[in-house]
Amino acid sequence: MSEPEVHIASFVIQHREDAGPALAAAVAGHADLEIAIPGPTRSVVLCESTDGRAALDRIDQLKDVAGVLNVLLVCHHVEPAHALDEPLTKANASGVPA
């Protein structure tokens, strides 16, 4: 049995100015989604899930929201679930542990 993973993804959503309420309702309908940065025509949405397929499913679902023009996957990070409980180590500017 494999160790549980956490998938964290971010999307930039390009949408019409009047699509904000529909986008907010679609995001609110999924416990694994959150609007991180709302904007008049572009918004950033985060997805955090233990399901590796969830990010791709959410992209498809968000593309179907009225007024959404495009959904761009910006980042998809995966790590073991237990790593979220571990303290951060000091790192230099390159991200390499000091």
TAZI-V488257 format. One record per residue. N is the residue number from 1. RES is the residue in three letters. PSI is psi in whole degrees, 0 to 359 (999 if undefined). BURIAL is # if it has 16 or more other ideal C-beta (glycine too) atoms within 10 Angstrom, else .. Layout:
# TAZI-V488257
N,RES,PSI,BURIAL ; N,RES,PSI,BURIAL
This chain:
# TAZI-V488257
1,MET,132,. ; 2,SER,156,. ; 3,GLU,140,. ; 4,PRO,144,. ; 5,GLU,158,. ; 6,VAL,129,. ; 7,HIS,124,# ; 8,ILE,122,# ; 9,ALA,151,# ; 10,SER,144,# ; 11,PHE,141,# ; 12,VAL,126,. ; 13,ILE,120,# ; 14,GLN,129,. ; 15,HIS,164,# ; 16,ARG,158,. ; 17,GLU,327,. ; 18,ASP,5,. ; 19,ALA,354,# ; 20,GLY,309,# ; 21,PRO,320,. ; 22,ALA,320,. ; 23,LEU,316,# ; 24,ALA,319,. ; 25,ALA,319,. ; 26,ALA,318,# ; 27,VAL,318,# ; 28,ALA,337,. ; 29,GLY,358,. ; 30,HIS,119,# ; 31,ALA,339,. ; 32,ASP,5,# ; 33,LEU,152,# ; 34,GLU,135,. ; 35,ILE,113,# ; 36,ALA,320,. ; 37,ILE,103,. ; 38,PRO,147,. ; 39,GLY,165,. ; 40,PRO,326,. ; 41,THR,355,. ; 42,ARG,137,. ; 43,SER,155,# ; 44,VAL,128,# ; 45,VAL,137,# ; 46,LEU,146,# ; 47,CYS,124,# ; 48,GLU,121,# ; 49,SER,160,# ; 50,THR,357,. ; 51,ASP,119,. ; 52,GLY,337,. ; 53,ARG,347,. ; 54,ALA,316,# ; 55,ALA,315,# ; 56,LEU,321,. ; 57,ASP,318,. ; 58,ARG,324,# ; 59,ILE,311,# ; 60,ASP,318,. ; 61,GLN,320,# ; 62,LEU,329,# ; 63,LYS,333,. ; 64,ASP,356,. ; 65,VAL,134,# ; 66,ALA,128,. ; 67,GLY,350,. ; 68,VAL,128,# ; 69,LEU,324,. ; 70,ASN,150,. ; 71,VAL,120,# ; 72,LEU,125,. ; 73,LEU,119,. ; 74,VAL,318,. ; 75,CYS,142,. ; 76,HIS,113,. ; 77,HIS,137,. ; 78,VAL,136,. ; 79,GLU,162,. ; 80,PRO,142,. ; 81,ALA,323,. ; 82,HIS,338,. ; 83,ALA,335,. ; 84,LEU,340,. ; 85,ASP,353,. ; 86,GLU,146,. ; 87,PRO,150,. ; 88,LEU,146,. ; 89,THR,157,. ; 90,LYS,139,. ; 91,ALA,153,. ; 92,ASN,183,. ; 93,ALA,333,. ; 94,SER,353,. ; 95,GLY,359,. ; 96,VAL,130,. ; 97,PRO,139,. ; 98,ALA,999,.
